[in-house]
């Protein structure tokens, strides 16, 4: 039957936002401080999305990293074989990863509509498309390797085949055949090559890609009762146990928000049907609840769907939302439940919708956010006044894991306020060689000090203090010394961050240097959120969004307009660069960030008070902050 143009879903339904962490902050589709959703609203959301999927004639996939949009036929009866280069000179661009993300989202929506709304048409379409997988000659990636493509196909087949009710027998037989081919032709040989003879599991071995394929393959083998389950299942368990160990024994194991969520979406769904799930949840409690803690504390004030962009954090990757839901339900965690219940409906992935509707009875309680306090998570120390858009968060990077999605950015400061990250980070690493990759991994991407032209090259930051003063100020001290190669033997580099949670809110940074040698040069680069407006006044820089302002000051000295620059590889953020010299190789550099809800044009004032720094807020406020050197 031919579908009229007016019936077709609009192109915008297919397109995500660009590869820029500010894009989702600026999206007009998401309001600040979203209210808690109801089960009925989630059901209505599924109904709407399901109707779109049933009308879809082809799949448009937006490759946000490289800004390509490609179309694929539905059903996809064979593995695509004609694709462009993607990145010039790179013949193995992972086209099928984003394709399978889109296919899995579609299939889970159809499946949820079939199972929870009794939409038989959705079930019929799903079965037809799954049966078509039997015609694929391989489930390997474009490069010929077994990786995430096989993992996602295994996830879908395991999830959908686990319930035989309502299946068309012929379609189920073909989908079952595809599952067998996937295990025998692709995952089995891969397992014997990659995992079978492995005796040790160091942290680097626990990368998300092999872990996802392993666990998804184990799940599928269990569902179709394939002999490979006897090989895959024990190895998957061993890998997860190793992950728990490295997460909790001082290694601070993490791949960052997005990729921790990517892996844990897989791990939690694989675990869900295990007969000893409760025992595993007990054994992994500390590691799993640390994930909930991390996802709650790193969110942007007023935007529970966005996290501080430390390392490779992609807002497009919403897998963590489903993992958060499952873990919060299993552990009855009120903080994770609260965050999950306030995720914007438009951002919920299909797997999260399935989880919510499948556990509706467990979602009655709204939960509550934790009391704001200084806290350490796997990749950061976090200071924050709360979780509403009026609150402020100061995230201080603690990059201590060897995983590739993290950056050398100990001490990186990210300031969140009013649903934006005002002082931020590119938040990703570009695949393509050239100016953009140079920016995302280069010297201007992060704001810890660059010493004599040398940025951090090691992930050896040490959290020395994390406290709240008697005055209510939150404070973190990070030793950065071991993050730099080539410093003199007795050198020390430390960053202190204070968050002042009073009516006149401010974040204050002190970088302290000792024994760097004569005439040490210190460079600092502050990236601001895209499309914030810059101004310079009385030795201060001023950022605004037209409704409120953030003042940036330094001591000693002042900030000049000449320091504002745009790296050629930036997708939006402007960078404030500052250069100073330490004649005798030691001293302190202060940075003051004052949050101005009144959108004023009067800058704060700075001065010495004994051995400390005296800060006077503007607007005639009779208040000053004094920070002693030995704080």
Buried (B, 14 or more C-beta within 10 A) or exposed (E): EEEEEEEBBEEEEBEBBBBBBBBBBBBEEBBBBBEBBEBEEBBEBBBEBBBBBBEBEEBBBBBBBBEBEBEBEBBBBEBBEEEEEBBEEEEEBBBBBBBBBBBBBBBBBBBBBBBBBEBEEBBBBBBBBBBBBBBBEBBBBBEEBBBBBBBBBBBBBBBBBEEEEEBBEEBBEBBBBBBBBBBEBBBBEBBEEBBEEEEEBEBEBBBBBBBBBBBBBBBBBBBBEBEBBEBBBEBBBBBBBBBBBBBBEEBBBBBBBBBBBBBBBBBBBBBBEBEEBEEBBEBBBEBBBBBBBBBBBBBBBBBBBBBBBBBBBBBBBBBBBBBBBBBBBBBEBBBBBBBBBBBBBEBBBBBBBBBBBBBEEBBEEEBEBBEBEBBBBBBBBBBBBBBEBBBBBBBBBBBBBEBBBBBBBBBBBBBBBBBBBBBBBBBBBBBBEEBBBBBBBBBBBBBBBBBBEBBBEBBBBBBEBBEBEEEEBBBBBBBBBBBBEEBEEEBBBBBBBBBBBEEBBBBBBBBBBBBBBEEBBBBBBBBBBBEBEBEBEBBBBBBBBEEBBBBBBBBEEBBEEEBBEEBEBBBBBBBBBBEBEBEEBBBBBBBBBBBBBEEBBBBBBBEEEEEBBBBBBBEEEEEBBEBEEEB
